[in-house]
Amino acid sequence: MKTFKLTMMAAAITLTGFAAHAQTTAEEVIQKHIDAIGGEKAWDKVKSVKMVGAMSTQGMEIAVTQTIINDKAFRMDISLMGQTGYMIYTDKGAWQFMPFAGDTKPKEMPAEQASAGKDKLNFKNTVMANKAIIAKATIDGTDTINSVPCIKLKITGKDGNESVCYFDTKTYYLVKQDVKAKIQDEEQEMSYSFSNFKKQPEGIIIPMTYSTPQGDIVFKTIEINKKIDEKIFVPETK
């Protein structure tokens, strides 16, 4: 009888916990995530970000620098085999220059590709700290990512793009994101994972390792709200 009572008690506790988890709304999960990585007030103070690191892919190490002035411009520099290429997105257009892919001069991206990259113009979007870009969010069950229990959210952005976000049920950090986007009339699916979360002096928490379809990027340094020369967001003319 005692064993039976203990079994029933354990079952009751488990069911109670499940019910509480099931009653959590998508909006609550997003808010808990934002609170966990520093809160809205701290993130609203972030005006610019510069991150320097390297990508490991196919036995090579590629230097990567990402520079953002929120709501204004984004630039990613990629250095490989003694050459440096870049992608630039601004509120006025987008350009790329990839000499190791055969580019001899910077070229403007098609309007659709430039539009698809607009979310890069605010670093908050990368870490899902900006509720303003979300049109709809719904809970889509649970999953386990790298042995971490996660709650899944289906999110539709105001740009129409869809993603599935996986939030650690313990920390509420965003640990994975599956993205669907239309590029040149083709729907493409990409998956990104985030780890090595570090708290910055400004009070925000940032993943320093990004796992992308091209390889893992490990960022070694980060500068927040440092002065950035806006000339770097103008493609060089040859």
DRENPA-3360 file (N, C-alpha, C; in nm, 2 decimals, always signed):
BEGIN
1 = MKTFKLTM = +0.08/-0.12/+0.00/+0.00/+0.00/+0.00/+0.09/+0.13/+0.00 ~ +0.19/+0.12/+0.08/+0.28/+0.24/+0.09/+0.35/+0.27/-0.04 ~ +0.39/+0.16/-0.11/+0.46/+0.17/-0.24/+0.36/+0.22/-0.34 ~ +0.23/+0.18/-0.33/+0.13/+0.23/-0.43/+0.11/+0.38/-0.41 ~ +0.10/+0.42/-0.28/+0.08/+0.56/-0.26/+0.20/+0.65/-0.31 ~ +0.32/+0.60/-0.29/+0.44/+0.67/-0.34/+0.44/+0.68/-0.49 ~ +0.40/+0.57/-0.56/+0.39/+0.57/-0.70/+0.29/+0.67/-0.75 ~ +0.17/+0.67/-0.69/+0.06/+0.77/-0.73/+0.11/+0.91/-0.70;
9 = MAAAITLT = +0.18/+0.93/-0.59/+0.23/+1.07/-0.56/+0.33/+1.12/-0.67 ~ +0.42/+1.02/-0.71/+0.52/+1.06/-0.81/+0.45/+1.09/-0.94 ~ +0.35/+1.01/-0.97/+0.27/+1.03/-1.10/+0.20/+1.17/-1.09 ~ +0.14/+1.20/-0.98/+0.07/+1.33/-0.96/+0.16/+1.44/-0.98 ~ +0.28/+1.43/-0.92/+0.38/+1.54/-0.93/+0.42/+1.56/-1.08 ~ +0.45/+1.45/-1.14/+0.49/+1.45/-1.29/+0.38/+1.51/-1.37 ~ +0.25/+1.47/-1.35/+0.14/+1.53/-1.43/+0.12/+1.67/-1.40 ~ +0.14/+1.71/-1.27/+0.12/+1.85/-1.24/+0.23/+1.94/-1.31;
17 = GFAAHAQT = +0.35/+1.89/-1.31/+0.46/+1.96/-1.38/+0.43/+1.97/-1.53 ~ +0.38/+1.86/-1.59/+0.35/+1.86/-1.73/+0.24/+1.96/-1.76 ~ +0.14/+1.96/-1.67/+0.02/+2.05/-1.70/+0.07/+2.20/-1.69 ~ +0.16/+2.23/-1.60/+0.21/+2.37/-1.58/+0.29/+2.40/-1.71 ~ +0.37/+2.31/-1.76/+0.45/+2.33/-1.88/+0.36/+2.35/-2.00 ~ +0.25/+2.27/-2.01/+0.16/+2.27/-2.12/+0.08/+2.40/-2.13 ~ +0.06/+2.46/-2.01/-0.02/+2.59/-2.00/+0.07/+2.71/-2.04 ~ +0.20/+2.69/-2.05/+0.28/+2.80/-2.09/+0.25/+2.84/-2.23;
25 = TAEEVIQK = +0.24/+2.97/-2.26/+0.21/+3.02/-2.39/+0.34/+3.05/-2.46 ~ +0.33/+3.06/-2.59/+0.44/+3.10/-2.68/+0.50/+3.23/-2.64 ~ +0.41/+3.33/-2.61/+0.45/+3.46/-2.57/+0.53/+3.46/-2.44 ~ +0.49/+3.37/-2.35/+0.56/+3.36/-2.22/+0.69/+3.30/-2.24 ~ +0.71/+3.20/-2.33/+0.84/+3.14/-2.35/+0.93/+3.25/-2.41 ~ +0.88/+3.33/-2.51/+0.97/+3.43/-2.57/+1.01/+3.53/-2.46 ~ +0.92/+3.57/-2.37/+0.95/+3.67/-2.27/+1.05/+3.61/-2.17 ~ +1.03/+3.49/-2.13/+1.13/+3.42/-2.04/+1.27/+3.42/-2.11;
33 = HIDAIGGE = +1.27/+3.39/-2.24/+1.40/+3.39/-2.31/+1.47/+3.52/-2.30 ~ +1.39/+3.63/-2.33/+1.45/+3.76/-2.33/+1.50/+3.80/-2.19 ~ +1.42/+3.77/-2.09/+1.46/+3.80/-1.96/+1.59/+3.72/-1.92 ~ +1.60/+3.60/-1.97/+1.71/+3.51/-1.94/+1.84/+3.56/-2.00 ~ +1.83/+3.63/-2.11/+1.95/+3.68/-2.18/+1.98/+3.83/-2.15 ~ +1.92/+3.88/-2.05/+1.95/+4.01/-2.00/+1.83/+4.11/-1.99 ~ +1.72/+4.08/-2.05/+1.61/+4.17/-2.04/+1.60/+4.28/-2.14 ~ +1.48/+4.33/-2.17/+1.46/+4.43/-2.28/+1.54/+4.56/-2.25;
41 = KAWDKVKS = +1.54/+4.60/-2.13/+1.61/+4.73/-2.10/+1.76/+4.72/-2.14 ~ +1.82/+4.61/-2.10/+1.96/+4.60/-2.13/+1.98/+4.59/-2.29 ~ +1.90/+4.51/-2.35/+1.91/+4.50/-2.50/+1.88/+4.62/-2.57 ~ +1.79/+4.70/-2.52/+1.76/+4.83/-2.59/+1.88/+4.93/-2.59 ~ +1.97/+4.91/-2.50/+2.09/+4.99/-2.49/+2.20/+4.95/-2.59 ~ +2.18/+4.84/-2.65/+2.28/+4.79/-2.75/+2.26/+4.86/-2.88 ~ +2.35/+4.94/-2.92/+2.34/+5.02/-3.04/+2.43/+4.96/-3.16 ~ +2.54/+4.90/-3.12/+2.63/+4.85/-3.22/+2.71/+4.73/-3.16;
49 = VKMVGAMS = +2.74/+4.64/-3.24/+2.81/+4.51/-3.20/+2.92/+4.48/-3.31 ~ +3.04/+4.44/-3.26/+3.14/+4.39/-3.34/+3.20/+4.26/-3.28 ~ +3.19/+4.15/-3.36/+3.24/+4.02/-3.31/+3.34/+3.97/-3.41 ~ +3.45/+3.92/-3.35/+3.56/+3.87/-3.43/+3.59/+3.72/-3.39 ~ +3.60/+3.63/-3.49/+3.62/+3.49/-3.46/+3.67/+3.42/-3.58 ~ +3.64/+3.29/-3.59/+3.68/+3.21/-3.70/+3.59/+3.09/-3.72 ~ +3.58/+3.05/-3.85/+3.49/+2.94/-3.89/+3.58/+2.82/-3.92 ~ +3.55/+2.70/-3.87/+3.62/+2.58/-3.91/+3.54/+2.50/-4.01;
57 = TQGMEIAV = +3.59/+2.48/-4.12/+3.52/+2.40/-4.23/+3.61/+2.33/-4.32 ~ +3.59/+2.21/-4.35/+3.67/+2.13/-4.44/+3.82/+2.14/-4.41 ~ +3.85/+2.14/-4.28/+3.99/+2.14/-4.24/+4.06/+2.28/-4.25 ~ +3.98/+2.38/-4.29/+4.03/+2.52/-4.30/+3.98/+2.60/-4.18 ~ +4.05/+2.71/-4.15/+4.00/+2.81/-4.05/+3.99/+2.94/-4.13 ~ +3.87/+2.99/-4.13/+3.84/+3.11/-4.20/+3.81/+3.23/-4.10 ~ +3.88/+3.34/-4.11/+3.86/+3.45/-4.02/+3.73/+3.52/-4.05 ~ +3.65/+3.55/-3.95/+3.52/+3.61/-3.97/+3.50/+3.73/-3.87;
65 = TQTIINDK = +3.46/+3.84/-3.93/+3.43/+3.96/-3.85/+3.29/+4.00/-3.88 ~ +3.21/+4.02/-3.78/+3.07/+4.07/-3.80/+3.05/+4.20/-3.73 ~ +3.01/+4.30/-3.81/+2.99/+4.44/-3.75/+2.85/+4.49/-3.78 ~ +2.78/+4.54/-3.68/+2.64/+4.58/-3.69/+2.62/+4.71/-3.62 ~ +2.55/+4.80/-3.69/+2.49/+4.92/-3.63/+2.34/+4.90/-3.63 ~ +2.28/+4.88/-3.52/+2.14/+4.84/-3.52/+2.05/+4.93/-3.60 ~ +1.96/+4.86/-3.68/+1.86/+4.93/-3.76/+1.92/+5.01/-3.88 ~ +2.05/+4.99/-3.90/+2.12/+5.07/-4.00/+2.20/+4.99/-4.10;
73 = AFRMDISL = +2.29/+4.91/-4.04/+2.39/+4.84/-4.13/+2.45/+4.71/-4.07 ~ +2.48/+4.62/-4.16/+2.54/+4.49/-4.12/+2.66/+4.46/-4.22 ~ +2.77/+4.42/-4.17/+2.88/+4.38/-4.26/+2.94/+4.25/-4.20 ~ +2.97/+4.15/-4.29/+3.05/+4.04/-4.25/+3.17/+4.03/-4.34 ~ +3.29/+4.03/-4.28/+3.41/+4.01/-4.35/+3.46/+3.86/-4.34 ~ +3.50/+3.81/-4.45/+3.55/+3.67/-4.45/+3.69/+3.66/-4.52 ~ +3.79/+3.62/-4.44/+3.92/+3.61/-4.50/+3.97/+3.47/-4.52 ~ +4.01/+3.44/-4.64/+4.05/+3.31/-4.68/+4.16/+3.31/-4.79;
81 = MGQTGYMI = +4.26/+3.24/-4.77/+4.37/+3.22/-4.87/+4.43/+3.36/-4.91 ~ +4.45/+3.44/-4.81/+4.51/+3.57/-4.83/+4.41/+3.68/-4.89 ~ +4.29/+3.64/-4.91/+4.19/+3.73/-4.97/+4.08/+3.76/-4.87 ~ +4.02/+3.88/-4.88/+3.91/+3.91/-4.79/+3.78/+3.95/-4.87 ~ +3.68/+3.88/-4.85/+3.55/+3.92/-4.91/+3.45/+3.97/-4.80 ~ +3.34/+4.01/-4.85/+3.24/+4.07/-4.75/+3.10/+4.06/-4.81 ~ +3.01/+4.07/-4.71/+2.86/+4.10/-4.74/+2.82/+4.22/-4.67 ~ +2.75/+4.31/-4.73/+2.70/+4.43/-4.66/+2.55/+4.44/-4.69;
89 = YTDKGAWQ = +2.48/+4.46/-4.58/+2.34/+4.49/-4.58/+2.31/+4.62/-4.51 ~ +2.24/+4.71/-4.58/+2.20/+4.84/-4.52/+2.05/+4.86/-4.54 ~ +2.00/+4.97/-4.48/+1.86/+5.00/-4.50/+1.84/+5.06/-4.64 ~ +1.94/+5.07/-4.72/+1.93/+5.12/-4.86/+1.96/+5.02/-4.97 ~ +2.02/+4.91/-4.93/+2.06/+4.80/-5.03/+2.15/+4.70/-4.97 ~ +2.20/+4.61/-5.06/+2.29/+4.51/-5.01/+2.39/+4.47/-5.12 ~ +2.52/+4.44/-5.08/+2.62/+4.41/-5.18/+2.71/+4.30/-5.13 ~ +2.78/+4.23/-5.22/+2.87/+4.13/-5.18/+2.99/+4.13/-5.27;
97 = FMPFAGDT = +3.11/+4.09/-5.21/+3.23/+4.08/-5.28/+3.30/+3.96/-5.23 ~ +3.31/+3.86/-5.32/+3.37/+3.73/-5.28/+3.48/+3.69/-5.38 ~ +3.60/+3.75/-5.37/+3.71/+3.72/-5.46/+3.75/+3.58/-5.48 ~ +3.73/+3.50/-5.37/+3.77/+3.36/-5.38/+3.66/+3.28/-5.45 ~ +3.55/+3.34/-5.48/+3.44/+3.28/-5.56/+3.44/+3.34/-5.70 ~ +3.54/+3.42/-5.74/+3.55/+3.47/-5.87/+3.51/+3.61/-5.89 ~ +3.46/+3.68/-5.78/+3.42/+3.82/-5.80/+3.54/+3.91/-5.82 ~ +3.53/+4.00/-5.92/+3.64/+4.09/-5.94/+3.61/+4.23/-5.89;
105 = KPKEMPAE = +3.48/+4.26/-5.85/+3.44/+4.38/-5.80/+3.31/+4.36/-5.72 ~ +3.28/+4.45/-5.63/+3.15/+4.43/-5.55/+3.03/+4.44/-5.64 ~ +2.93/+4.36/-5.61/+2.81/+4.36/-5.69/+2.69/+4.37/-5.60 ~ +2.59/+4.44/-5.65/+2.47/+4.46/-5.57/+2.38/+4.33/-5.57 ~ +2.33/+4.30/-5.45/+2.25/+4.18/-5.45/+2.11/+4.21/-5.50 ~ +2.04/+4.11/-5.56/+1.90/+4.12/-5.61/+1.81/+4.17/-5.49 ~ +1.71/+4.24/-5.53/+1.62/+4.31/-5.43/+1.57/+4.20/-5.33 ~ +1.53/+4.08/-5.38/+1.47/+3.98/-5.29/+1.57/+3.93/-5.19;
113 = QASAGKDK = +1.70/+3.91/-5.24/+1.80/+3.87/-5.15/+1.84/+3.98/-5.04 ~ +1.84/+4.10/-5.09/+1.86/+4.21/-4.99/+1.75/+4.22/-4.89 ~ +1.63/+4.20/-4.94/+1.51/+4.20/-4.84/+1.52/+4.09/-4.74 ~ +1.56/+3.97/-4.79/+1.57/+3.86/-4.70/+1.67/+3.88/-4.59 ~ +1.77/+3.97/-4.61/+1.87/+3.99/-4.51/+1.85/+4.11/-4.42 ~ +1.73/+4.16/-4.43/+1.70/+4.28/-4.35/+1.70/+4.25/-4.20 ~ +1.67/+4.13/-4.16/+1.67/+4.10/-4.02/+1.81/+4.11/-3.96 ~ +1.91/+4.11/-4.04/+2.05/+4.12/-3.99/+2.08/+4.26/-3.94;
121 = LNFKNTVM = +1.99/+4.35/-3.98/+2.02/+4.49/-3.94/+2.00/+4.52/-3.79 ~ +1.96/+4.43/-3.72/+1.95/+4.45/-3.57/+1.99/+4.32/-3.50 ~ +2.10/+4.33/-3.42/+2.16/+4.22/-3.36/+2.06/+4.14/-3.27 ~ +1.96/+4.22/-3.22/+1.86/+4.15/-3.13/+1.78/+4.04/-3.21 ~ +1.77/+4.06/-3.34/+1.70/+3.96/-3.42/+1.77/+3.83/-3.42 ~ +1.90/+3.83/-3.42/+1.98/+3.71/-3.43/+1.96/+3.62/-3.31 ~ +1.94/+3.68/-3.19/+1.93/+3.61/-3.07/+1.78/+3.60/-3.02 ~ +1.69/+3.64/-3.11/+1.55/+3.64/-3.08/+1.52/+3.72/-2.96;
129 = ANKAIIAK = +1.57/+3.84/-2.95/+1.55/+3.93/-2.84/+1.46/+4.05/-2.88 ~ +1.40/+4.04/-3.00/+1.32/+4.15/-3.05/+1.18/+4.10/-3.09 ~ +1.08/+4.12/-3.00/+0.95/+4.07/-3.02/+0.88/+4.15/-3.13 ~ +0.93/+4.26/-3.17/+0.86/+4.35/-3.27/+0.87/+4.28/-3.41 ~ +0.96/+4.18/-3.43/+0.97/+4.12/-3.56/+0.88/+4.00/-3.58 ~ +0.81/+3.96/-3.47/+0.73/+3.84/-3.47/+0.58/+3.87/-3.50 ~ +0.53/+3.80/-3.60/+0.39/+3.82/-3.64/+0.30/+3.72/-3.57 ~ +0.35/+3.60/-3.55/+0.28/+3.49/-3.49/+0.37/+3.39/-3.43;
137 = ATIDGTDT = +0.34/+3.33/-3.31/+0.42/+3.23/-3.24/+0.33/+3.13/-3.18 ~ +0.36/+3.00/-3.20/+0.28/+2.90/-3.14/+0.37/+2.79/-3.08 ~ +0.33/+2.72/-2.98/+0.41/+2.61/-2.92/+0.39/+2.49/-3.01 ~ +0.50/+2.42/-3.04/+0.50/+2.30/-3.13/+0.56/+2.18/-3.06 ~ +0.53/+2.16/-2.93/+0.58/+2.05/-2.86/+0.71/+2.06/-2.80 ~ +0.78/+1.95/-2.78/+0.91/+1.95/-2.72/+1.01/+1.87/-2.80 ~ +1.14/+1.88/-2.78/+1.24/+1.80/-2.84/+1.37/+1.81/-2.76 ~ +1.46/+1.73/-2.79/+1.59/+1.72/-2.72/+1.70/+1.76/-2.82;
145 = INSVPCIK = +1.78/+1.86/-2.79/+1.89/+1.91/-2.87/+2.02/+1.89/-2.80 ~ +2.11/+1.80/-2.84/+2.24/+1.78/-2.78/+2.22/+1.75/-2.63 ~ +2.12/+1.66/-2.60/+2.09/+1.61/-2.47/+2.02/+1.72/-2.38 ~ +1.98/+1.83/-2.44/+1.91/+1.94/-2.37/+1.76/+1.94/-2.40 ~ +1.67/+1.92/-2.30/+1.53/+1.92/-2.33/+1.49/+2.06/-2.37 ~ +1.41/+2.07/-2.48/+1.37/+2.20/-2.53/+1.23/+2.21/-2.56 ~ +1.17/+2.33/-2.55/+1.04/+2.36/-2.59/+1.05/+2.42/-2.73 ~ +0.96/+2.37/-2.83/+0.97/+2.42/-2.96/+0.86/+2.53/-2.99;
153 = LKITGKDG = +0.90/+2.63/-3.06/+0.81/+2.73/-3.10/+0.81/+2.75/-3.25 ~ +0.69/+2.75/-3.31/+0.68/+2.79/-3.45/+0.66/+2.94/-3.46 ~ +0.75/+3.01/-3.53/+0.74/+3.15/-3.54/+0.74/+3.20/-3.68 ~ +0.64/+3.29/-3.71/+0.63/+3.35/-3.84/+0.67/+3.50/-3.82 ~ +0.77/+3.55/-3.89/+0.81/+3.68/-3.88/+0.72/+3.78/-3.96 ~ +0.73/+3.90/-3.94/+0.65/+4.00/-4.01/+0.69/+4.01/-4.16 ~ +0.81/+3.95/-4.19/+0.85/+3.95/-4.33/+0.80/+3.82/-4.40 ~ +0.72/+3.74/-4.33/+0.66/+3.62/-4.39/+0.75/+3.50/-4.37;
161 = NESVCYFD = +0.87/+3.51/-4.33/+0.96/+3.39/-4.32/+0.92/+3.31/-4.19 ~ +0.94/+3.18/-4.20/+0.90/+3.10/-4.09/+1.03/+3.03/-4.03 ~ +1.02/+3.00/-3.90/+1.13/+2.93/-3.83/+1.07/+2.85/-3.72 ~ +1.15/+2.75/-3.68/+1.12/+2.67/-3.56/+1.23/+2.70/-3.46 ~ +1.20/+2.75/-3.34/+1.30/+2.78/-3.24/+1.29/+2.69/-3.12 ~ +1.41/+2.64/-3.08/+1.42/+2.55/-2.97/+1.48/+2.62/-2.85 ~ +1.40/+2.63/-2.74/+1.45/+2.70/-2.62/+1.47/+2.60/-2.51 ~ +1.59/+2.60/-2.45/+1.63/+2.52/-2.33/+1.52/+2.54/-2.22;
169 = TKTYYLVK = +1.46/+2.43/-2.18/+1.35/+2.44/-2.08/+1.40/+2.48/-1.94 ~ +1.53/+2.47/-1.92/+1.59/+2.51/-1.79/+1.64/+2.66/-1.79 ~ +1.71/+2.70/-1.90/+1.77/+2.83/-1.90/+1.68/+2.93/-1.99 ~ +1.60/+2.87/-2.08/+1.53/+2.95/-2.18/+1.62/+3.02/-2.28 ~ +1.74/+2.97/-2.29/+1.83/+3.02/-2.40/+1.78/+2.96/-2.53 ~ +1.80/+3.03/-2.64/+1.77/+2.98/-2.77/+1.89/+2.89/-2.82 ~ +1.87/+2.76/-2.83/+1.98/+2.67/-2.86/+1.98/+2.62/-3.01 ~ +1.87/+2.64/-3.08/+1.87/+2.60/-3.22/+1.76/+2.67/-3.29;
177 = QDVKAKIQ = +1.78/+2.70/-3.42/+1.68/+2.76/-3.50/+1.68/+2.70/-3.64 ~ +1.56/+2.65/-3.68/+1.54/+2.60/-3.82/+1.47/+2.71/-3.90 ~ +1.53/+2.76/-4.01/+1.47/+2.87/-4.08/+1.43/+2.84/-4.22 ~ +1.31/+2.89/-4.26/+1.26/+2.88/-4.39/+1.26/+3.02/-4.45 ~ +1.32/+3.03/-4.57/+1.31/+3.16/-4.64/+1.31/+3.14/-4.79 ~ +1.24/+3.24/-4.85/+1.24/+3.24/-5.00/+1.35/+3.32/-5.05 ~ +1.44/+3.26/-5.14/+1.55/+3.33/-5.20/+1.54/+3.29/-5.35 ~ +1.52/+3.40/-5.43/+1.52/+3.38/-5.58/+1.41/+3.28/-5.61;
185 = DEEQEMSY = +1.29/+3.30/-5.55/+1.17/+3.21/-5.58/+1.18/+3.07/-5.53 ~ +1.29/+3.04/-5.46/+1.31/+2.90/-5.41/+1.30/+2.91/-5.25 ~ +1.23/+2.82/-5.20/+1.22/+2.81/-5.05/+1.34/+2.73/-5.00 ~ +1.42/+2.79/-4.91/+1.54/+2.72/-4.86/+1.53/+2.70/-4.71 ~ +1.58/+2.59/-4.67/+1.57/+2.56/-4.52/+1.72/+2.55/-4.47 ~ +1.74/+2.62/-4.36/+1.87/+2.62/-4.30/+1.86/+2.60/-4.15 ~ +1.96/+2.54/-4.09/+1.95/+2.51/-3.94/+2.07/+2.57/-3.88 ~ +2.05/+2.64/-3.76/+2.16/+2.70/-3.69/+2.15/+2.66/-3.54;
193 = SFSNFKKQ = +2.26/+2.64/-3.48/+2.27/+2.61/-3.34/+2.35/+2.71/-3.26 ~ +2.32/+2.73/-3.14/+2.39/+2.83/-3.06/+2.44/+2.77/-2.92 ~ +2.56/+2.81/-2.88/+2.61/+2.75/-2.76/+2.72/+2.85/-2.71 ~ +2.79/+2.80/-2.59/+2.89/+2.88/-2.53/+2.84/+3.02/-2.50 ~ +2.73/+3.03/-2.42/+2.67/+3.15/-2.38/+2.76/+3.23/-2.28 ~ +2.78/+3.35/-2.31/+2.87/+3.44/-2.22/+2.80/+3.57/-2.18 ~ +2.80/+3.60/-2.05/+2.75/+3.73/-2.01/+2.85/+3.84/-2.03 ~ +2.80/+3.95/-2.09/+2.88/+4.06/-2.12/+2.87/+4.17/-2.01;
201 = PEGIIIPM = +2.97/+4.26/-2.00/+2.97/+4.36/-1.90/+2.84/+4.45/-1.91 ~ +2.78/+4.45/-2.03/+2.65/+4.53/-2.04/+2.53/+4.46/-1.99 ~ +2.55/+4.34/-1.94/+2.44/+4.26/-1.88/+2.37/+4.17/-1.97 ~ +2.40/+4.17/-2.10/+2.34/+4.08/-2.19/+2.42/+3.95/-2.21 ~ +2.35/+3.84/-2.25/+2.41/+3.71/-2.26/+2.41/+3.68/-2.41 ~ +2.52/+3.64/-2.47/+2.54/+3.62/-2.61/+2.60/+3.48/-2.64 ~ +2.55/+3.40/-2.73/+2.62/+3.28/-2.77/+2.74/+3.31/-2.85 ~ +2.85/+3.26/-2.81/+2.98/+3.28/-2.87/+3.02/+3.18/-2.98;
209 = TYSTPQGD = +2.94/+3.07/-2.99/+2.96/+2.97/-3.09/+2.83/+2.95/-3.17 ~ +2.84/+2.97/-3.30/+2.73/+2.95/-3.39/+2.76/+2.83/-3.48 ~ +2.67/+2.73/-3.49/+2.69/+2.62/-3.58/+2.60/+2.64/-3.70 ~ +2.66/+2.66/-3.82/+2.59/+2.69/-3.94/+2.60/+2.58/-4.04 ~ +2.52/+2.58/-4.15/+2.54/+2.48/-4.25/+2.68/+2.48/-4.31 ~ +2.75/+2.59/-4.31/+2.88/+2.60/-4.36/+2.99/+2.55/-4.27 ~ +2.96/+2.55/-4.14/+3.06/+2.52/-4.04/+3.04/+2.59/-3.91 ~ +3.12/+2.57/-3.81/+3.11/+2.63/-3.68/+3.19/+2.76/-3.67;
217 = IVFKTIEI = +3.12/+2.87/-3.63/+3.19/+2.99/-3.61/+3.21/+3.01/-3.46 ~ +3.33/+3.03/-3.41/+3.36/+3.06/-3.27/+3.41/+3.20/-3.26 ~ +3.33/+3.29/-3.20/+3.37/+3.42/-3.18/+3.45/+3.44/-3.05 ~ +3.57/+3.50/-3.07/+3.67/+3.51/-2.96/+3.66/+3.65/-2.89 ~ +3.62/+3.75/-2.96/+3.61/+3.89/-2.90/+3.48/+3.95/-2.94 ~ +3.43/+4.04/-2.85/+3.31/+4.11/-2.88/+3.32/+4.25/-2.83 ~ +3.28/+4.35/-2.91/+3.28/+4.49/-2.86/+3.13/+4.54/-2.88 ~ +3.08/+4.60/-2.77/+2.94/+4.65/-2.77/+2.95/+4.80/-2.75;
225 = NKKIDEKI = +2.87/+4.87/-2.84/+2.86/+5.02/-2.84/+2.99/+5.09/-2.85 ~ +3.09/+5.03/-2.93/+3.21/+5.10/-2.96/+3.18/+5.18/-3.09 ~ +3.26/+5.29/-3.11/+3.24/+5.37/-3.22/+3.28/+5.29/-3.35 ~ +3.20/+5.30/-3.45/+3.22/+5.22/-3.58/+3.22/+5.32/-3.69 ~ +3.32/+5.32/-3.77/+3.33/+5.41/-3.89/+3.23/+5.36/-3.99 ~ +3.13/+5.44/-4.02/+3.02/+5.39/-4.11/+3.06/+5.38/-4.26 ~ +3.18/+5.42/-4.29/+3.23/+5.41/-4.42/+3.25/+5.26/-4.46 ~ +3.27/+5.17/-4.36/+3.29/+5.03/-4.39/+3.16/+4.97/-4.45;
233 = FVPETK = +3.05/+5.04/-4.44/+2.92/+4.99/-4.50/+2.90/+5.03/-4.64 ~ +3.00/+5.10/-4.70/+2.99/+5.14/-4.84/+3.08/+5.05/-4.92 ~ +3.03/+4.98/-5.02/+3.12/+4.89/-5.10/+3.23/+4.97/-5.17 ~ +3.35/+4.91/-5.16/+3.47/+4.97/-5.22/+3.45/+4.97/-5.37 ~ +3.49/+5.08/-5.43/+3.49/+5.08/-5.58/+3.63/+5.05/-5.63 ~ +3.64/+4.97/-5.73/+3.78/+4.93/-5.78/+3.82/+5.01/-5.90;
% end
